[in-house]
Amino acid sequence: MENGSSSSSSVPSTPLLKDELDIVIPTIRNLDFLEMWRPFFQPYHLIIVQDGDPSKIIRVPDGFDYELYNRNDINRILGSKASCISFKDSACRCFGFMISKKKYIFTIDDDCFVAKDPSGKEINALEQHIKNLLSPSTPFFFNTLYDPYREGADFVRGYPFSLREGVPTAVSHGLWLNIPDYDAPTQLVKPLERNTRYVDAVLTVPKGTLFPMCGMNLAFDREVIGPAMYFGLMGDGQPIGRYDDMWAGWCMKVICDHLGLGVKTGLPYIWHSKASNPFVNLKKEYKGIYWQEELIPFFQTVTLPKECTTVQKCYLELSKQVKAKLRKVDDYFNKLADAMVTWIEAWDELNPSVNAGTAAAGKPNGAAK
């Protein structure tokens, strides 16, 4: 493991949650992209998860406070349980979620740059994520003015007063300008498409609704939902890739719905700088594209018993149902279900103070009380 730090230059005064948030970055290359993010990221602690060849030296610009873990570190820290952490896939980022000791996590890919709003002002994505996480969500009743807790908005006429307190926000899912997060078939038929639409809105994803969670501009409350943010088995030695964040999102959303927690999507935007190769992506994705037609109905209908009062209990129950109901799709899901259990065991070993998990502060099942 490598540690680094040096004196800081000009940064915004009193950054939000400076000592309560880690920035997790998976990478295989030098992190020159951090120069653009310096005004926003420099006050925070970075956890860099190096994928691929552990002997390669990853350069981090001066002035950042960081820890860097490579595959050798993961194997040393987790021992036999390291098998649950993917290799040669950005899914390895979830090791950073596990090793962190902070309440909040922001994770970003190294090809994501600072975006500008329609007025030309640079967007502080991290600040917007924090605002999303620190304000409640409204998963049980949709507000047509979107996030009612934003400045200049409120609950509209007809919105039940009994639901206006909202519930704790577990996840903030940001979007992307320039290169959209498309699958390989869409990339192939729309190779030149770019997203130029800036929509100034934050929405709560309604209870009972799944969504495709992208991991390249994502923040979450680690203490509330962390054990559910497992990015699965992807990449080297696995039959599938590019479904790591999707899997985490489906599991997370089912658990949030059960525990009465909220998920927001929309702002902030980042600038996604380059499109990955659609032919390489197709090779990684093709089984997932086929399998998801059975996976989505599973997640849409799965139920968790009321005894599941913590994220860990929910996740272990979900792993049992994955094994029972999805192994007919492919033997891979037997392996994945086992890895889900290993992930929770490893999480609890590294996080003993919250070993039992904490019951969510939301209202389970969305009852208006």
C-alpha positions, 0 to 999 in steps of 0.5 A, a space after each residue: 500500500 502506498 500513502 502520499 500527501 503534501 502541502 495544499 494549494 488554493 482550495 475552497 473554504 471549509 469544504 463540505 464533509 471534509 473529514 467524513 468523505 473518501 473519494 474512491 478511484 479505480 485506475 490502470 493509469 497515471 492520474 493526471 485527470 486529478 489536476 482538473 479536479 484539484 480545486 474540488 478534490 484536494 481537501 479530501 482523502 483519496 482511495 486509489 484502487 490500482 487494477 491490473 499489473 501491481 508492479 506498474 507504478 501509478 503516478 498521482 499528482 503532488 498535493 493530494 492526500 491518498 492511499 493506493 492499493 494494488 492487487 497484492 495489497 488486496 490479497 494481503 489484507 483480505 487473504 482468501 476472501 480476496 476472491 470476491 474482488 474482481 481483477 482487470 475490471 473497474 469493479 475492483 473499486 468496491 475494495 475502496 468502499 470496504 477499506 474506507 473508514 468514512 461515512 460517505 463515499 464518492 467514486 469517479 472514473 479517471 476519464 471523467 472531467 469537470 463539466 460546465 453548466 449552461 452558464 459556463 460555470 464549472 460544476 462542483 460535482 462532489 458538492 452537489 452529491 453531498 447536497 443530495 445525500 444530506 437532504 431527504 428522498 421521497 420514494 413513496 410519492 412522486 413530486 412533480 417539481 422533482 426534488 422538493 428540498 432544493 432551493 426554489 422548489 417545494 411539495 406541490 398541491 396534493 402531496 400528502 403532508 404525512 410523507 413530506 419529511 421524506 426518508 434518508 438518502 442512501 445513494 446519489 447517482 450523477 449523470 454525464 455530458 458528452 459520452 453517454 453511458 450506452 451499451 455496446 449495441 447502442 454505441 455501434 448504431 450511434 457512434 457519433 451521439 453525444 449528450 449535450 442536454 443539461 437537465 437541471 433536476 434531481 429526482 428520487 427514484 420511486 419505490 419499486 422502480 429499478 434503474 441502471 446505476 452507473 458507477 462512474 459518478 456516484 456517491 453514497 452513505 457508506 454507513 447506511 448502505 455500504 455493505 450493499 454496494 458490492 460490484 460483483 464478480 467481473 473481468 478476469 476469469 469471469 464470463 461477463 463484464 460491464 455489469 458490475 455497477 448494474 448488479 450493485 444498483 439492482 441489489 442496492 435498490 431492492 434493499 433500500 426499498 425494503 428498509 425505507 431508504 431513498 435513491 436520487 438521480 440527476 445532478 451533478 453532471 461530469 464530462 465523460 471524455 472518451 468512449 470505450 471500444 464498442 466491440 470490446 464492450 460487446 464481448 464483455 456485455 453480450 451474456 449480460 444483455 441476454 441474462 438481464 431479461 431474466 435478472 430484471 424480473 427476479 429483482 422486480 419480484 424479489 421480497 425480503 422478510 421483515 426479519 431482515 432489519 440491517 443491510 447485511 441481513 438483507 444482502 445475505 438473504 438476497 444472496 440465498 435467493 440469487 442462488 436458488 432462483 438464478 442458478 438456472 440461468 447460468 452456473 455463474 450465479 452460484 459463484 456470484 451468490 457465494 461471492 456475495 456472502 464472502 463480501 459481507 464476511 470481509 466487510 464485517 471483518 474490516 468494519 467490526 464496529 458496525 459488524 451487526 449493521 444498523 437498522 435504517 432510519 426510514 419507514 419500512 414498506 413506505 407506510 405514511 405515519 
